[in-house]
Amino acid sequence: MFLRTSSRRRAAASVAAACALAVTLAGCGGTTKKDSSDTGGDVKATDAKANPDAPLKKGLKLAFLPKQINNPYEKIVDDAGIEAAGEFGGKGKEVGPSDASASSQVSYINTLIQQRQDAILIAANDPNAVCGPLKQAMKKDIKVVAYDSDTAKECRQLFINQASSEEIGRSQVQHIAEQLDYKGEIAILSATQNATNQNTWIEFMKDELKKPKYKNMKLVKTAYGDDDDQKSFQETQGLLKAYPNLKGIISPTTVGIAAAARYISDSSYKGKVVINGLGTPNQMRKYVKDNTVEQFSLWDPKKLGYLGSYAAAALASGQITGAEGEKFKAGKLGEYTIGKDGEVILGPPTVFNKDNIDDFDF
């Protein structure tokens, strides 16, 4: 149970009032306006005690809220998390919007609060738009775990990260640079403009490109396909027409890279423009085998969902509170340690190519 003193309530009310007055000018604490249900204040308990020896509770209710319900990558993540819940006697489900707009997840969070779920696991479309209802959930002792795409850190207890954000961002530049012999114009085909994971990776990509060895490479454009197949396809077409000297596209989204590969595979750009980024083997297999794509990267999304499920159960059972340094066991994946700001890292990504792609099925 999260406790707050009366003085903290008054302070939170003052903050909320200030935000309400300023809402027409800018969102408080970020570039995105916060939902009106955000009452402000830090609802995380600072005096909560972890009991690492506590057993996982039976009958826990876990709800997975992806960016959008029809995203094939997140379907893999969520299905694995739901299956994992069955291992410890819990019950999981997936709910979510059909679009990836900033506020599309808010109504689902409110419904999950009413249903008294034990934990909400969310891949946020926007780091701030979901904060109001998530804080309300935590006040009602519903645990909040972000995965894949983080919320603002005060709006959840844990963030299950696929891999080090820096490693993901820098490695994608490193991989495409090697393919291009460190020369030429490149573009990025991202998901939504507010996606925290995409934006974090892109910042590391840009920082990597500042190094002297990339002096003959130039990032000409970051386009956004909104994790929609057709829009990503069209954005790929637009990039290639707008930049006739384009030599490579990095797409750090499974929807985007598959759409870009599909466009290039049936065009005169095949063999001339390099596609790299993050994808699933089953989506990308045919493009690797027909030589449209030489390589791409990803972690195992099944393991991501599995880890998220066990982390949520550990929180709901009192084994951990989300504090740095706490440890918990994630079933067959073994023990994990919580890092700074509640981050738990699954592990390094895998590079897929012709030599190993048939070893994977997801």
Contacts in CASP RR format, 6 or more apart in sequence:
PFRMAT RR
TARGET T0000
AUTHOR 0000-0000-0000
METHOD contacts of the structure
MODEL  1
MFLRTSSRRRAAASVAAACALAVTLAGCGGTTKKDSSDTGGDVKATDAKA
NPDAPLKKGLKLAFLPKQINNPYEKIVDDAGIEAAGEFGGKGKEVGPSDA
SASSQVSYINTLIQQRQDAILIAANDPNAVCGPLKQAMKKDIKVVAYDSD
TAKECRQLFINQASSEEIGRSQVQHIAEQLDYKGEIAILSATQNATNQNT
WIEFMKDELKKPKYKNMKLVKTAYGDDDDQKSFQETQGLLKAYPNLKGII
SPTTVGIAAAARYISDSSYKGKVVINGLGTPNQMRKYVKDNTVEQFSLWD
PKKLGYLGSYAAAALASGQITGAEGEKFKAGKLGEYTIGKDGEVILGPPT
VFNKDNIDDFDF
1 45 0 8 1.000
1 141 0 8 1.000
2 43 0 8 1.000
2 44 0 8 1.000
2 45 0 8 1.000
2 48 0 8 1.000
2 138 0 8 1.000
2 139 0 8 1.000
2 141 0 8 1.000
3 45 0 8 1.000
3 47 0 8 1.000
4 12 0 8 1.000
4 43 0 8 1.000
8 41 0 8 1.000
11 41 0 8 1.000
12 39 0 8 1.000
12 40 0 8 1.000
12 41 0 8 1.000
13 39 0 8 1.000
15 28 0 8 1.000
15 40 0 8 1.000
15 41 0 8 1.000
16 38 0 8 1.000
16 39 0 8 1.000
16 40 0 8 1.000
16 41 0 8 1.000
18 28 0 8 1.000
19 27 0 8 1.000
19 28 0 8 1.000
19 34 0 8 1.000
19 38 0 8 1.000
19 40 0 8 1.000
22 28 0 8 1.000
23 33 0 8 1.000
23 34 0 8 1.000
26 33 0 8 1.000
27 33 0 8 1.000
27 34 0 8 1.000
27 128 0 8 1.000
28 34 0 8 1.000
29 128 0 8 1.000
30 128 0 8 1.000
31 128 0 8 1.000
32 102 0 8 1.000
32 126 0 8 1.000
32 127 0 8 1.000
32 128 0 8 1.000
32 129 0 8 1.000
32 194 0 8 1.000
33 128 0 8 1.000
33 129 0 8 1.000
34 128 0 8 1.000
34 129 0 8 1.000
34 131 0 8 1.000
34 132 0 8 1.000
35 103 0 8 1.000
35 106 0 8 1.000
35 129 0 8 1.000
35 130 0 8 1.000
35 131 0 8 1.000
35 132 0 8 1.000
35 133 0 8 1.000
37 106 0 8 1.000
37 110 0 8 1.000
37 132 0 8 1.000
37 133 0 8 1.000
37 136 0 8 1.000
38 131 0 8 1.000
38 132 0 8 1.000
38 133 0 8 1.000
38 135 0 8 1.000
39 132 0 8 1.000
39 135 0 8 1.000
39 136 0 8 1.000
40 132 0 8 1.000
40 135 0 8 1.000
41 135 0 8 1.000
41 154 0 8 1.000
42 154 0 8 1.000
43 135 0 8 1.000
43 138 0 8 1.000
43 139 0 8 1.000
43 154 0 8 1.000
44 138 0 8 1.000
44 154 0 8 1.000
44 157 0 8 1.000
45 321 0 8 1.000
48 321 0 8 1.000
49 321 0 8 1.000
50 318 0 8 1.000
50 319 0 8 1.000
50 320 0 8 1.000
50 321 0 8 1.000
50 322 0 8 1.000
50 323 0 8 1.000
50 326 0 8 1.000
51 318 0 8 1.000
51 319 0 8 1.000
52 319 0 8 1.000
52 320 0 8 1.000
52 326 0 8 1.000
52 327 0 8 1.000
52 328 0 8 1.000
53 319 0 8 1.000
54 317 0 8 1.000
54 318 0 8 1.000
54 319 0 8 1.000
55 317 0 8 1.000
56 88 0 8 1.000
56 89 0 8 1.000
56 313 0 8 1.000
56 314 0 8 1.000
56 317 0 8 1.000
56 319 0 8 1.000
57 118 0 8 1.000
57 313 0 8 1.000
57 316 0 8 1.000
57 317 0 8 1.000
58 88 0 8 1.000
58 89 0 8 1.000
58 90 0 8 1.000
59 89 0 8 1.000
59 90 0 8 1.000
59 91 0 8 1.000
60 85 0 8 1.000
60 88 0 8 1.000
60 89 0 8 1.000
60 90 0 8 1.000
60 91 0 8 1.000
60 118 0 8 1.000
60 119 0 8 1.000
60 312 0 8 1.000
60 313 0 8 1.000
60 316 0 8 1.000
60 317 0 8 1.000
61 90 0 8 1.000
61 91 0 8 1.000
61 92 0 8 1.000
61 115 0 8 1.000
61 116 0 8 1.000
61 117 0 8 1.000
61 118 0 8 1.000
61 119 0 8 1.000
62 81 0 8 1.000
62 82 0 8 1.000
62 85 0 8 1.000
62 90 0 8 1.000
62 91 0 8 1.000
62 92 0 8 1.000
62 93 0 8 1.000
62 117 0 8 1.000
62 118 0 8 1.000
62 119 0 8 1.000
62 121 0 8 1.000
62 309 0 8 1.000
62 312 0 8 1.000
62 313 0 8 1.000
63 92 0 8 1.000
63 93 0 8 1.000
63 94 0 8 1.000
63 95 0 8 1.000
63 112 0 8 1.000
63 115 0 8 1.000
63 117 0 8 1.000
63 119 0 8 1.000
63 120 0 8 1.000
63 121 0 8 1.000
64 77 0 8 1.000
64 78 0 8 1.000
64 81 0 8 1.000
64 82 0 8 1.000
64 92 0 8 1.000
64 93 0 8 1.000
64 94 0 8 1.000
64 95 0 8 1.000
64 121 0 8 1.000
64 122 0 8 1.000
65 94 0 8 1.000
65 95 0 8 1.000
65 96 0 8 1.000
65 105 0 8 1.000
65 108 0 8 1.000
65 109 0 8 1.000
65 112 0 8 1.000
65 120 0 8 1.000
65 121 0 8 1.000
65 122 0 8 1.000
65 123 0 8 1.000
66 74 0 8 1.000
66 75 0 8 1.000
66 77 0 8 1.000
66 78 0 8 1.000
66 94 0 8 1.000
66 96 0 8 1.000
66 123 0 8 1.000
66 148 0 8 1.000
67 74 0 8 1.000
67 100 0 8 1.000
67 105 0 8 1.000
67 123 0 8 1.000
67 124 0 8 1.000
67 125 0 8 1.000
67 148 0 8 1.000
67 149 0 8 1.000
67 191 0 8 1.000
67 192 0 8 1.000
67 195 0 8 1.000
67 227 0 8 1.000
68 74 0 8 1.000
68 96 0 8 1.000
68 97 0 8 1.000
68 98 0 8 1.000
68 99 0 8 1.000
68 100 0 8 1.000
68 104 0 8 1.000
68 125 0 8 1.000
68 227 0 8 1.000
69 94 0 8 1.000
69 95 0 8 1.000
69 96 0 8 1.000
69 97 0 8 1.000
69 98 0 8 1.000
70 98 0 8 1.000
71 100 0 8 1.000
71 227 0 8 1.000
71 254 0 8 1.000
71 255 0 8 1.000
72 254 0 8 1.000
72 255 0 8 1.000
72 280 0 8 1.000
72 283 0 8 1.000
73 254 0 8 1.000
73 255 0 8 1.000
73 279 0 8 1.000
73 280 0 8 1.000
73 301 0 8 1.000
74 123 0 8 1.000
74 148 0 8 1.000
74 301 0 8 1.000
75 94 0 8 1.000
76 280 0 8 1.000
76 301 0 8 1.000
76 302 0 8 1.000
76 362 0 8 1.000
77 123 0 8 1.000
77 147 0 8 1.000
77 148 0 8 1.000
77 301 0 8 1.000
77 302 0 8 1.000
77 304 0 8 1.000
77 305 0 8 1.000
78 94 0 8 1.000
78 305 0 8 1.000
79 94 0 8 1.000
79 302 0 8 1.000
80 301 0 8 1.000
80 302 0 8 1.000
80 303 0 8 1.000
80 304 0 8 1.000
80 305 0 8 1.000
80 306 0 8 1.000
80 309 0 8 1.000
81 92 0 8 1.000
81 305 0 8 1.000
81 306 0 8 1.000
81 308 0 8 1.000
81 309 0 8 1.000
82 92 0 8 1.000
82 93 0 8 1.000
82 94 0 8 1.000
82 309 0 8 1.000
83 306 0 8 1.000
84 305 0 8 1.000
84 306 0 8 1.000
84 308 0 8 1.000
84 309 0 8 1.000
84 310 0 8 1.000
84 331 0 8 1.000
85 91 0 8 1.000
85 92 0 8 1.000
85 309 0 8 1.000
85 313 0 8 1.000
86 92 0 8 1.000
87 331 0 8 1.000
88 310 0 8 1.000
88 313 0 8 1.000
90 313 0 8 1.000
92 309 0 8 1.000
95 108 0 8 1.000
95 111 0 8 1.000
95 112 0 8 1.000
96 104 0 8 1.000
96 105 0 8 1.000
96 108 0 8 1.000
97 104 0 8 1.000
97 105 0 8 1.000
97 108 0 8 1.000
100 125 0 8 1.000
100 191 0 8 1.000
100 192 0 8 1.000
100 195 0 8 1.000
100 226 0 8 1.000
100 227 0 8 1.000
100 228 0 8 1.000
101 125 0 8 1.000
101 192 0 8 1.000
102 125 0 8 1.000
102 126 0 8 1.000
102 129 0 8 1.000
102 192 0 8 1.000
102 194 0 8 1.000
103 126 0 8 1.000
103 129 0 8 1.000
104 125 0 8 1.000
105 122 0 8 1.000
105 124 0 8 1.000
105 125 0 8 1.000
105 129 0 8 1.000
105 130 0 8 1.000
106 129 0 8 1.000
106 130 0 8 1.000
106 133 0 8 1.000
109 120 0 8 1.000
109 122 0 8 1.000
109 130 0 8 1.000
109 133 0 8 1.000
109 134 0 8 1.000
109 137 0 8 1.000
110 133 0 8 1.000
110 136 0 8 1.000
112 120 0 8 1.000
112 137 0 8 1.000
112 142 0 8 1.000
113 133 0 8 1.000
113 136 0 8 1.000
113 137 0 8 1.000
113 140 0 8 1.000
113 142 0 8 1.000
116 140 0 8 1.000
116 142 0 8 1.000
117 142 0 8 1.000
118 142 0 8 1.000
118 143 0 8 1.000
118 312 0 8 1.000
118 316 0 8 1.000
119 142 0 8 1.000
119 143 0 8 1.000
119 144 0 8 1.000
119 145 0 8 1.000
119 312 0 8 1.000
119 313 0 8 1.000
119 315 0 8 1.000
119 316 0 8 1.000
120 134 0 8 1.000
120 137 0 8 1.000
120 142 0 8 1.000
120 143 0 8 1.000
120 144 0 8 1.000
120 145 0 8 1.000
121 145 0 8 1.000
121 146 0 8 1.000
121 147 0 8 1.000
121 308 0 8 1.000
121 309 0 8 1.000
121 312 0 8 1.000
122 130 0 8 1.000
122 134 0 8 1.000
122 144 0 8 1.000
122 145 0 8 1.000
122 146 0 8 1.000
122 147 0 8 1.000
122 151 0 8 1.000
122 156 0 8 1.000
123 146 0 8 1.000
123 147 0 8 1.000
123 148 0 8 1.000
123 149 0 8 1.000
124 130 0 8 1.000
124 146 0 8 1.000
124 149 0 8 1.000
124 150 0 8 1.000
124 151 0 8 1.000
124 196 0 8 1.000
125 149 0 8 1.000
125 192 0 8 1.000
125 194 0 8 1.000
125 195 0 8 1.000
126 192 0 8 1.000
126 194 0 8 1.000
126 195 0 8 1.000
126 196 0 8 1.000
127 150 0 8 1.000
127 151 0 8 1.000
127 152 0 8 1.000
127 155 0 8 1.000
127 194 0 8 1.000
127 196 0 8 1.000
128 151 0 8 1.000
128 152 0 8 1.000
128 155 0 8 1.000
129 194 0 8 1.000
130 151 0 8 1.000
130 155 0 8 1.000
131 151 0 8 1.000
131 152 0 8 1.000
131 154 0 8 1.000
131 155 0 8 1.000
132 155 0 8 1.000
134 144 0 8 1.000
134 151 0 8 1.000
134 155 0 8 1.000
134 156 0 8 1.000
135 154 0 8 1.000
135 155 0 8 1.000
137 144 0 8 1.000
138 144 0 8 1.000
138 155 0 8 1.000
138 156 0 8 1.000
138 157 0 8 1.000
143 157 0 8 1.000
143 312 0 8 1.000
143 315 0 8 1.000
143 316 0 8 1.000
144 151 0 8 1.000
144 155 0 8 1.000
144 156 0 8 1.000
144 157 0 8 1.000
144 158 0 8 1.000
145 156 0 8 1.000
145 157 0 8 1.000
145 158 0 8 1.000
145 159 0 8 1.000
145 160 0 8 1.000
145 308 0 8 1.000
145 311 0 8 1.000
145 312 0 8 1.000
145 315 0 8 1.000
146 155 0 8 1.000
146 156 0 8 1.000
146 158 0 8 1.000
146 159 0 8 1.000
146 160 0 8 1.000
147 159 0 8 1.000
147 160 0 8 1.000
147 304 0 8 1.000
147 305 0 8 1.000
147 308 0 8 1.000
148 160 0 8 1.000
148 162 0 8 1.000
148 197 0 8 1.000
148 304 0 8 1.000
149 195 0 8 1.000
149 196 0 8 1.000
149 197 0 8 1.000
149 198 0 8 1.000
150 156 0 8 1.000
150 159 0 8 1.000
150 161 0 8 1.000
150 196 0 8 1.000
150 197 0 8 1.000
151 159 0 8 1.000
151 196 0 8 1.000
153 159 0 8 1.000
153 341 0 8 1.000
153 342 0 8 1.000
157 315 0 8 1.000
157 321 0 8 1.000
157 322 0 8 1.000
157 342 0 8 1.000
158 311 0 8 1.000
158 312 0 8 1.000
158 315 0 8 1.000
158 322 0 8 1.000
158 338 0 8 1.000
158 342 0 8 1.000
158 343 0 8 1.000
158 344 0 8 1.000
159 341 0 8 1.000
159 342 0 8 1.000
159 343 0 8 1.000
159 344 0 8 1.000
160 304 0 8 1.000
160 305 0 8 1.000
160 307 0 8 1.000
160 308 0 8 1.000
160 311 0 8 1.000
160 344 0 8 1.000
160 346 0 8 1.000
161 343 0 8 1.000
161 344 0 8 1.000
161 345 0 8 1.000
161 346 0 8 1.000
162 168 0 8 1.000
162 197 0 8 1.000
162 299 0 8 1.000
162 304 0 8 1.000
162 345 0 8 1.000
162 346 0 8 1.000
162 347 0 8 1.000
162 349 0 8 1.000
163 299 0 8 1.000
163 345 0 8 1.000
163 346 0 8 1.000
163 347 0 8 1.000
163 348 0 8 1.000
163 349 0 8 1.000
164 345 0 8 1.000
164 347 0 8 1.000
164 348 0 8 1.000
165 197 0 8 1.000
165 200 0 8 1.000
165 201 0 8 1.000
165 204 0 8 1.000
166 204 0 8 1.000
167 348 0 8 1.000
167 349 0 8 1.000
168 201 0 8 1.000
168 204 0 8 1.000
168 252 0 8 1.000
168 278 0 8 1.000
168 297 0 8 1.000
168 349 0 8 1.000
169 201 0 8 1.000
169 202 0 8 1.000
169 204 0 8 1.000
169 205 0 8 1.000
169 208 0 8 1.000
169 252 0 8 1.000
170 204 0 8 1.000
170 205 0 8 1.000
170 207 0 8 1.000
170 208 0 8 1.000
171 297 0 8 1.000
171 349 0 8 1.000
172 201 0 8 1.000
172 205 0 8 1.000
172 250 0 8 1.000
172 252 0 8 1.000
172 276 0 8 1.000
172 277 0 8 1.000
172 278 0 8 1.000
172 297 0 8 1.000
173 205 0 8 1.000
173 208 0 8 1.000
173 209 0 8 1.000
173 214 0 8 1.000
173 250 0 8 1.000
174 208 0 8 1.000
175 276 0 8 1.000
175 277 0 8 1.000
175 295 0 8 1.000
175 297 0 8 1.000
175 351 0 8 1.000
176 186 0 8 1.000
176 248 0 8 1.000
176 250 0 8 1.000
176 274 0 8 1.000
176 276 0 8 1.000
176 277 0 8 1.000
177 213 0 8 1.000
177 214 0 8 1.000
177 217 0 8 1.000
179 274 0 8 1.000
179 276 0 8 1.000
179 294 0 8 1.000
179 295 0 8 1.000
180 186 0 8 1.000
180 217 0 8 1.000
180 247 0 8 1.000
180 248 0 8 1.000
180 274 0 8 1.000
182 213 0 8 1.000
182 214 0 8 1.000
182 216 0 8 1.000
182 217 0 8 1.000
183 216 0 8 1.000
183 217 0 8 1.000
183 247 0 8 1.000
184 216 0 8 1.000
184 217 0 8 1.000
184 218 0 8 1.000
184 245 0 8 1.000
184 247 0 8 1.000
184 248 0 8 1.000
185 217 0 8 1.000
185 218 0 8 1.000
185 219 0 8 1.000
185 220 0 8 1.000
185 243 0 8 1.000
185 245 0 8 1.000
185 246 0 8 1.000
185 247 0 8 1.000
185 248 0 8 1.000
186 217 0 8 1.000
186 218 0 8 1.000
186 219 0 8 1.000
186 220 0 8 1.000
186 246 0 8 1.000
186 247 0 8 1.000
186 248 0 8 1.000
186 249 0 8 1.000
186 250 0 8 1.000
187 219 0 8 1.000
187 220 0 8 1.000
187 221 0 8 1.000
187 222 0 8 1.000
187 223 0 8 1.000
187 239 0 8 1.000
187 243 0 8 1.000
187 246 0 8 1.000
187 248 0 8 1.000
187 249 0 8 1.000
187 250 0 8 1.000
188 202 0 8 1.000
188 205 0 8 1.000
188 219 0 8 1.000
188 221 0 8 1.000
188 222 0 8 1.000
188 223 0 8 1.000
188 249 0 8 1.000
188 250 0 8 1.000
188 251 0 8 1.000
188 252 0 8 1.000
189 223 0 8 1.000
189 224 0 8 1.000
189 225 0 8 1.000
189 232 0 8 1.000
189 235 0 8 1.000
189 236 0 8 1.000
189 239 0 8 1.000
189 249 0 8 1.000
189 250 0 8 1.000
189 251 0 8 1.000
189 253 0 8 1.000
189 256 0 8 1.000
189 257 0 8 1.000
189 260 0 8 1.000
190 198 0 8 1.000
190 199 0 8 1.000
190 202 0 8 1.000
190 222 0 8 1.000
190 223 0 8 1.000
190 224 0 8 1.000
190 225 0 8 1.000
190 251 0 8 1.000
190 252 0 8 1.000
190 253 0 8 1.000
191 198 0 8 1.000
191 224 0 8 1.000
191 225 0 8 1.000
191 226 0 8 1.000
191 227 0 8 1.000
191 252 0 8 1.000
191 253 0 8 1.000
191 255 0 8 1.000
191 256 0 8 1.000
192 198 0 8 1.000
192 224 0 8 1.000
192 225 0 8 1.000
192 226 0 8 1.000
192 227 0 8 1.000
193 199 0 8 1.000
193 224 0 8 1.000
195 227 0 8 1.000
198 252 0 8 1.000
198 253 0 8 1.000
201 252 0 8 1.000
202 222 0 8 1.000
202 252 0 8 1.000
205 219 0 8 1.000
205 250 0 8 1.000
206 219 0 8 1.000
208 214 0 8 1.000
209 217 0 8 1.000
209 219 0 8 1.000
220 243 0 8 1.000
220 246 0 8 1.000
221 239 0 8 1.000
221 242 0 8 1.000
221 243 0 8 1.000
223 235 0 8 1.000
223 238 0 8 1.000
223 239 0 8 1.000
224 235 0 8 1.000
225 231 0 8 1.000
225 232 0 8 1.000
225 235 0 8 1.000
225 253 0 8 1.000
225 255 0 8 1.000
225 256 0 8 1.000
225 259 0 8 1.000
226 232 0 8 1.000
227 253 0 8 1.000
227 255 0 8 1.000
227 256 0 8 1.000
228 255 0 8 1.000
229 255 0 8 1.000
229 256 0 8 1.000
229 258 0 8 1.000
229 259 0 8 1.000
230 259 0 8 1.000
232 251 0 8 1.000
232 253 0 8 1.000
232 255 0 8 1.000
232 256 0 8 1.000
232 259 0 8 1.000
232 260 0 8 1.000
233 259 0 8 1.000
233 260 0 8 1.000
233 262 0 8 1.000
233 263 0 8 1.000
236 249 0 8 1.000
236 256 0 8 1.000
236 259 0 8 1.000
236 260 0 8 1.000
236 263 0 8 1.000
236 264 0 8 1.000
237 263 0 8 1.000
239 246 0 8 1.000
239 249 0 8 1.000
240 246 0 8 1.000
240 263 0 8 1.000
240 267 0 8 1.000
240 269 0 8 1.000
240 273 0 8 1.000
246 273 0 8 1.000
247 272 0 8 1.000
247 273 0 8 1.000
247 274 0 8 1.000
248 273 0 8 1.000
248 274 0 8 1.000
248 275 0 8 1.000
248 276 0 8 1.000
249 260 0 8 1.000
249 273 0 8 1.000
249 274 0 8 1.000
249 275 0 8 1.000
249 276 0 8 1.000
250 276 0 8 1.000
250 277 0 8 1.000
251 257 0 8 1.000
251 260 0 8 1.000
251 275 0 8 1.000
251 276 0 8 1.000
251 277 0 8 1.000
251 278 0 8 1.000
252 277 0 8 1.000
252 278 0 8 1.000
253 278 0 8 1.000
254 278 0 8 1.000
254 279 0 8 1.000
254 280 0 8 1.000
254 283 0 8 1.000
254 298 0 8 1.000
257 275 0 8 1.000
257 276 0 8 1.000
257 277 0 8 1.000
257 278 0 8 1.000
257 279 0 8 1.000
257 283 0 8 1.000
257 284 0 8 1.000
257 293 0 8 1.000
257 296 0 8 1.000
258 279 0 8 1.000
258 283 0 8 1.000
258 284 0 8 1.000
258 287 0 8 1.000
260 275 0 8 1.000
261 275 0 8 1.000
261 284 0 8 1.000
261 287 0 8 1.000
261 292 0 8 1.000
261 293 0 8 1.000
262 287 0 8 1.000
264 270 0 8 1.000
264 271 0 8 1.000
264 273 0 8 1.000
264 275 0 8 1.000
264 292 0 8 1.000
265 287 0 8 1.000
265 290 0 8 1.000
265 292 0 8 1.000
270 291 0 8 1.000
270 292 0 8 1.000
271 291 0 8 1.000
271 292 0 8 1.000
274 294 0 8 1.000
275 287 0 8 1.000
275 292 0 8 1.000
275 293 0 8 1.000
275 296 0 8 1.000
276 293 0 8 1.000
276 294 0 8 1.000
276 295 0 8 1.000
276 296 0 8 1.000
276 297 0 8 1.000
277 296 0 8 1.000
277 297 0 8 1.000
278 296 0 8 1.000
278 297 0 8 1.000
278 298 0 8 1.000
278 349 0 8 1.000
279 296 0 8 1.000
279 297 0 8 1.000
279 298 0 8 1.000
279 352 0 8 1.000
280 298 0 8 1.000
280 301 0 8 1.000
280 362 0 8 1.000
281 298 0 8 1.000
281 352 0 8 1.000
281 357 0 8 1.000
281 360 0 8 1.000
281 361 0 8 1.000
281 362 0 8 1.000
282 361 0 8 1.000
282 362 0 8 1.000
284 293 0 8 1.000
284 296 0 8 1.000
284 352 0 8 1.000
284 357 0 8 1.000
285 357 0 8 1.000
285 358 0 8 1.000
287 293 0 8 1.000
288 294 0 8 1.000
288 295 0 8 1.000
288 296 0 8 1.000
288 352 0 8 1.000
288 353 0 8 1.000
288 354 0 8 1.000
288 357 0 8 1.000
289 354 0 8 1.000
289 357 0 8 1.000
294 353 0 8 1.000
295 351 0 8 1.000
295 352 0 8 1.000
295 353 0 8 1.000
296 351 0 8 1.000
296 352 0 8 1.000
297 349 0 8 1.000
297 350 0 8 1.000
297 351 0 8 1.000
297 352 0 8 1.000
298 349 0 8 1.000
298 350 0 8 1.000
298 352 0 8 1.000
299 346 0 8 1.000
299 347 0 8 1.000
299 348 0 8 1.000
299 349 0 8 1.000
299 350 0 8 1.000
300 346 0 8 1.000
300 350 0 8 1.000
300 362 0 8 1.000
301 362 0 8 1.000
302 362 0 8 1.000
303 333 0 8 1.000
303 346 0 8 1.000
304 346 0 8 1.000
306 330 0 8 1.000
306 331 0 8 1.000
306 332 0 8 1.000
306 333 0 8 1.000
307 330 0 8 1.000
307 333 0 8 1.000
307 336 0 8 1.000
307 344 0 8 1.000
307 346 0 8 1.000
308 330 0 8 1.000
308 344 0 8 1.000
310 328 0 8 1.000
310 329 0 8 1.000
310 330 0 8 1.000
310 331 0 8 1.000
310 333 0 8 1.000
311 320 0 8 1.000
311 328 0 8 1.000
311 330 0 8 1.000
311 336 0 8 1.000
311 344 0 8 1.000
314 320 0 8 1.000
314 328 0 8 1.000
314 329 0 8 1.000
315 321 0 8 1.000
315 322 0 8 1.000
319 328 0 8 1.000
320 326 0 8 1.000
320 327 0 8 1.000
320 328 0 8 1.000
320 338 0 8 1.000
322 338 0 8 1.000
322 342 0 8 1.000
323 338 0 8 1.000
323 342 0 8 1.000
324 338 0 8 1.000
324 339 0 8 1.000
324 340 0 8 1.000
324 341 0 8 1.000
324 342 0 8 1.000
325 337 0 8 1.000
325 338 0 8 1.000
325 339 0 8 1.000
326 337 0 8 1.000
326 338 0 8 1.000
327 335 0 8 1.000
327 336 0 8 1.000
327 337 0 8 1.000
327 338 0 8 1.000
328 335 0 8 1.000
328 336 0 8 1.000
328 338 0 8 1.000
329 335 0 8 1.000
329 336 0 8 1.000
330 336 0 8 1.000
336 344 0 8 1.000
337 344 0 8 1.000
338 344 0 8 1.000
339 345 0 8 1.000
350 356 0 8 1.000
350 360 0 8 1.000
352 360 0 8 1.000
END
